[in-house]
Amino acid sequence: MKYPLHVTLRKKLSSILNGVLSLFSHKSQPAQYIDKERIKSIVIIRPNYRIGNLLFLTPLINELSKEMPNAKIDIIVGMKLAGKILEPLPNVDKVIDIPRKLLLHPLEMFAYIKQARTKQYDVALNVSGGSTSAQIVTALTRAKYKASFASDKLWANFTHIQERGLKTYRHMGLESLEFLRFFKIDFPKKMPTLDIKPTQEEKEKAKQDLLSLLHVNNIDADTKVIAIFRNARFDKKISDEWWNEWVDTLLKLDENIVIIDILSPDIPTKLNEKVLEYANKDLRVLGAFFQACDLYVSADTGPMHLAVASGAKVLALFNKTDIQVYGALGKQNRTINIEKLSPGDVAHITTDFLSTVSPA
């Protein structure tokens, strides 16, 4: 994926700053393992603003909850709206969001520092490695143990550091599970996936939204429904011209299919008059809505991972990013590279995939 110039410059400046700070940090030989039996409170530090990156924490949160059922978990994120997705997960006490531009908002920064210093944790897990913001948060957080994987950009005072070995999981959504090694916890025997554990209430709300939308448009409730999301970051985004051709071909192949265009602040109007539209600011209910549909289709984007984490059947359309690293997890889902496929080709793949039975 190609980043815009301002993103590339920001990443480079952050790397330089970390390198300079690491020269002045205290060098020691931190321990490797933490006794999980002694842990009652955990804070996971991931001050990121992307929905997908926060959803990638769910495998770790769910495993820690199973292995340490008496330990409460706080999560420090960078996006309040996205952070709400994680609050109902097992053992999660609270999700704390930090100001996006911490240094540019002194009053918000002071309030955050005050909040961050009020609680003493048993362990802080720096999931973001050499990230500048993550290390600032780690340095401010009061914890008996602070753990991170080794990096030449580390400068915060960590008590536990391990060298990264060969990755057990190639997919970025499972990378956080590597932190189980700090507690000598075995990796799950069953292949893990993303899971926000939608509640029954959320599922019922989403189902009612879907039924109401179909009813208002005089569409039979048994009609096959596909939800699509057209936005994506940078060059991963698929053009509206492509989506229009895909919709036209799809409806010619099966006129009983209904397509629902998911709107957002960046996609405020629906694709065309052949599709319905739906929006919901409650991301957990939105995920449950994806699950209530027969299929969810989009490019590589946060809502795609939200659909996976909500138990939806997903067809992910990739054009730039590595399928093995970022594709749709889960046996019931499929990811395809569309660079050499026409919208018509993908429409045929869509109808074939829609007709398949998801594995139990």
C-alpha positions, 0 to 999 in steps of 0.5 A: 500500500502506498502512503501519502507524503504527509503520512510517510514524513510523520512515520519518519519523524517518529522513527527519528525521535524514538531513535534519539530518545533511545540513546538516552534511555536506561539500558538493562537486561529486563526479565522475560516472564510474568507470573500470571497467578499474581496478576489482578489488573492489566492495561493494554496500550494501543493509542491507535485511531484505526478501527481494524487495529483495535479489533486486532486486540480482541484475540489477546483480550479474549485469551487473557480473560480465559487464562486470568479470569480474575484479572481486570483489563483496561485498554488505552486507545486513541479513538473513543468511538472505536474504543466503545467496541471493546468495552463489553468484552470479558474482563474489560473494566474500561476503555480510555481514549487519549487526545489524538494530538496530545502535544497540541492540546495542553489542557487535554494532555494534563487531564490525561496525565492526571487520569493515567497516574491515578491507577496502579496496574500489575502489568502494562502491555505495550502492544505498539512496540516502538511507537512514540505515542505508545511509549509516552503513554507507557512511561506515564502509566503506573504499573509494577511490570511493563512489557514490550517486544524488543526494538532499537527504538524503545526508550521507555523503562520496561521491566520485561522485554523479549526478542521477537522470534518467528511469528506463530501467526502471520496475520496481523489480527493475531499478532497480539497473541504473541504477548501470551508468551510473557505469561508462559501461556500456550497459544490457542489449540483452535485457530483464533479469529477476531471476536467482539462477542455481540450481545443478544440485544445488539443482534436483535436491534440489528435484525429489527433495523434490517427487517424495517429497512426491507419492509419500508422498501416493500422487499420480502424478508427472505430476500438475499441481502448483501451489505457493501462498504465502499470506503478504504484508506488511500489506494486500497479504495475501489472506485464508484465506477467499479462498484456500479458495474459490479452492482449491475452485473450482480443484479443481472445474475440474480434479480432477487438480491438486495444490496445495502450501501453502508454510509459513513461521514466519508461516504454520505450518499448511496451509490445509486438508486438500485441500492438501499442505504444504512448507517449506524454510529453504534459500531457494535450494532453496525457489526451485528447488522453485517451479521444479520445480512447474508453477506458483507463485501468491501475492500481491506478496511476497518469495517471489514474486520468489524464484520469478521469480528461480528460473525458475518460472512465476508467477501473481502476484495483486495488490490494492494495489501497482502491477503495472508497478512490482512485478509478476512480471518475465519473459515466462513470468509473469503478474500480475493485479489481483484487486480486482474479481475473485472467487476463482472468477474467479481460479481460471478464470484460473489453469487457463487460464494453467496450460495455456499453454506458456511462451515459450522 
